[in-house]
């Protein structure tokens, strides 16, 4: 258990650094790649729904701290997705790359829809999508997430 908490802390730290770097390079990078979502996906798949929900809450609140908006929009959307990822992955086999890709594509789309719904409801204003970039996020996160999980399985020697 302690090892899992340390791993999550390191994962969140890495996501924080990536998010900061991407924000400095280009705001468009943050629209198509969300490192906090990748951390939530990974630890939800590895440790289950409760761990995923708690990780989602922490990651989402840290992500919210980067914005000047209402605190908790990303926190709530990542909490929901962390819980769903852990719950569903315990019921179906999402290890093969193609299944993992489609699984993450669906869940990244759910996260984006929940986030957009909360944003529009709370702010009651038009959502800035960066053209089409925001809608590419689920596809990019599914691809990079599946690639990351395949790499981690190879590094850990798990088939």
C-alpha positions in Angstrom: 0.0 0.0 0.0 2.8 2.4 0.9 4.5 1.6 -2.4 1.3 2.5 -4.3 1.0 5.8 -2.5 4.6 6.6 -3.4 4.1 5.6 -7.0 1.0 7.8 -7.2 2.9 10.7 -5.7 5.7 10.3 -8.3 3.1 10.0 -11.1 1.3 13.2 -9.9 4.6 15.0 -9.7 5.6 13.9 -13.2 2.1 15.1 -14.5 2.6 18.4 -12.7 5.9 19.0 -14.4 4.6 17.9 -17.8 1.5 20.1 -17.4 3.7 23.1 -16.5 6.1 22.5 -19.4 3.3 22.1 -21.9 1.6 25.2 -20.6 4.8 27.2 -21.2 5.4 25.7 -24.6 1.9 26.1 -26.0 -1.7 26.2 -24.6 -2.7 24.0 -27.5 -0.7 21.1 -26.1 -2.8 21.2 -22.9 -5.9 20.9 -25.0 -4.8 17.7 -26.7 -2.7 16.0 -24.0 -3.7 15.9 -20.3 -1.0 14.3 -18.2 -3.2 14.2 -15.2 -5.7 12.0 -17.0 -3.0 9.6 -18.0 -2.0 9.3 -14.3 -5.6 8.6 -13.3 -6.1 6.0 -16.1 -2.9 4.2 -15.1 -3.6 4.0 -11.3 -7.3 3.2 -11.9 -6.4 0.2 -14.1 -3.7 -1.0 -11.8 -5.3 -0.5 -8.4 -9.1 -0.3 -8.9 -12.0 2.1 -8.6 -11.5 3.5 -5.1 -7.8 4.2 -5.7 -8.7 5.6 -9.1 -11.4 7.9 -7.7 -9.0 9.3 -5.0 -6.2 9.7 -7.6 -8.7 11.5 -9.9 -9.8 13.9 -7.1 -6.2 14.8 -6.3 -5.1 15.2 -9.9 -8.2 17.1 -10.8 -7.8 19.6 -8.0 -4.2 20.1 -8.9 -5.2 20.7 -12.5 -7.9 23.1 -11.3 -5.3 25.1 -9.4 -3.7 26.0 -12.8 -6.9 27.7 -13.9 -8.4 30.9 -12.7 -11.9 29.4 -12.8 -14.0 27.7 -10.3 -12.1 25.1 -8.3 -13.4 21.5 -8.7 -14.6 21.2 -12.3 -11.6 19.0 -13.3 -11.6 17.4 -9.9 -15.1 16.1 -10.3 -14.7 14.9 -13.9 -11.4 13.1 -13.1 -12.9 11.5 -10.0 -15.8 10.1 -12.0 -13.5 8.8 -14.7 -11.1 7.3 -12.2 -13.9 5.4 -10.5 -15.4 4.2 -13.8 -12.0 3.2 -15.2 -11.2 1.1 -12.2 -14.7 -0.4 -12.0 -15.1 -1.4 -15.6 -11.5 -2.7 -16.0 -12.1 -5.1 -13.2 -15.1 -6.6 -15.1 -13.6 -6.8 -18.7 -10.2 -7.6 -20.0 -8.7 -4.3 -21.4 -5.1 -5.5 -21.6 -4.7 -6.0 -25.4 -3.7 -2.8 -27.1 -6.8 -2.5 -29.3 -9.2 -3.0 -26.4 -7.2 -0.7 -24.2 -7.3 2.0 -26.9 -11.1 1.8 -27.4 -11.6 1.6 -23.6 -9.5 4.7 -23.0 -11.1 6.5 -26.0 -14.6 6.0 -24.5 -13.5 7.0 -21.0 -11.5 10.0 -22.2 -14.6 11.1 -24.1 -16.7 10.7 -21.0 -14.2 12.8 -19.0 -14.3 15.5 -21.7 -18.1 15.5 -21.8 -18.5 15.7 -18.0 -15.9 18.5 -17.9 -17.6 20.4 -20.7 -21.1 20.0 -19.1 -19.8 21.2 -15.7 -18.0 24.1 -17.3 -21.0 25.3 -19.3 -23.4 24.8 -16.4 -21.2 26.6 -13.9 -19.8 29.4 -16.0 -22.9 29.9 -18.2 -20.8 31.0 -21.1 -19.5 29.7 -24.4 -16.7 27.1 -24.1 -13.4 27.9 -25.8 -12.4 24.7 -27.6 -9.3 25.9 -29.4 -10.8 25.1 -32.7 -10.9 21.4 -33.0 -8.0 20.7 -30.6 -10.1 20.0 -27.5 -12.1 17.4 -29.4 -8.8 15.6 -30.4 -8.0 15.1 -26.7 -9.8 11.7 -26.3 -8.1 10.3 -29.3 -4.7 11.5 -28.3 -5.1 10.3 -24.7 -6.3 6.9 -25.8 -3.3 6.5 -28.1 -0.7 7.7 -25.6 -2.4 5.9 -22.7 -2.4 2.6 -24.6 1.2 3.1 -25.7 2.2 3.9 -22.1 0.4 0.8 -20.7 2.0 -1.5 -23.3 5.4 0.0 -22.4 4.8 -0.4 -18.6 3.7 -4.1 -19.1 6.9 -4.8 -21.0 9.1 -3.1 -18.4 7.4 -4.9 -15.6 7.5 -8.2 -17.5 3.7 -8.7 -17.3 1.9 -10.2 -20.4 
